Amino acid sequence: MAKKKKDKFPSELRSDPIARDWVIIATGRAKRPETFKRETKKELAADIKTCPFCHIEKEKDKILTIFSKGKEIKNLDGDLNNWTSLVVPNKYPALVPSSSLNEKNVGPYKKMDGVGYHEVVITRDHKRSLGQFTLKEVKEVMDVYHGRYLNLMSKPFIKYVSIFHNHGKEAGASIFHPHSQIIASPVIDPDLNAAVLTSEEYYKKHKKIVYCEMNEWERKEKTRVVFENKEFMVICPFVSKAAFEMIVSPKRHLPYFERITDEEKKYLAEAMQVALQKLYKGLNNPSYNFYLHTSPCDGKDYFFYHWHFTILPKTAIMAGFELGTGIEISTIEPEVAAEFLRKQ
């Protein structure tokens, strides 16, 4: 008697060796890629006349860095009307500079003053998002990120510099005008800290870099690779925490973002531009967040870590199960998402 064919499971649990958490790929209720396209709707765009970022050059005394068409302007006393990107302190900072952390024990807890730096990276165009930028414009943004990272990592008490970008209301962008943020902190965030620890454990056990192992496997598999050039690759990770999640990662083993060369930044800019353009075109300009994860700048050796950018589109709302368990549900397989994005 022939064996009855096993029914296909309606979902698949996946886990990676770094996060050590699980995600559910709900193949049984999987959606077609086209169903994730954002509905066209009128954006609540702030008027250029009242936008706080459109004429920020008038507040010359607050400017930390300013670029014009790919070149940094060193003389802030000159004509600043032709700026294309600039950096200012956040008007409502999460952390502020201080000469002391004022650390204390409070019962079983610890506390310290909110010491650090909080900056805003502003691009000139009021309406165009990074997904509509030219390669040269994206390269300028990468130059600004890198320059501020180098500046902030050398400040007293700073152990980690977080660079992130929120696009769209659903992603937490409170101001329509495109901008990124940088927060330099005296503590390392829990998510990164966990990734660093598991990366170290993996190296001690296998004598290999876990990120390099995953990248090499993805390049052989090819099914989740969205784009690659000489130095960088863009993948929809095997354990995607959100539909159409993308990782932009160096091909070579590079633990520290601050050590990127200008030549490498050109390839990074191309990878970021392609990823964001495909997202813009394929999903009709969805809201998304992207952020940098790199080795902490606390003076320790993190040779086993591998820096990268993560792009997380806002295609679903977390509900009770996800919030209560920490297990996220994605309704499209990353292999299908990558195939769809490659065609955009």
Summary of the structure (lengths in Angstrom):
residues: 344
radius of gyration: 21.3
end to end distance: 48.5
largest distance: 87.7
contacts: 1015
relative contact order: 0.16
helix: 31%
strand: 22%
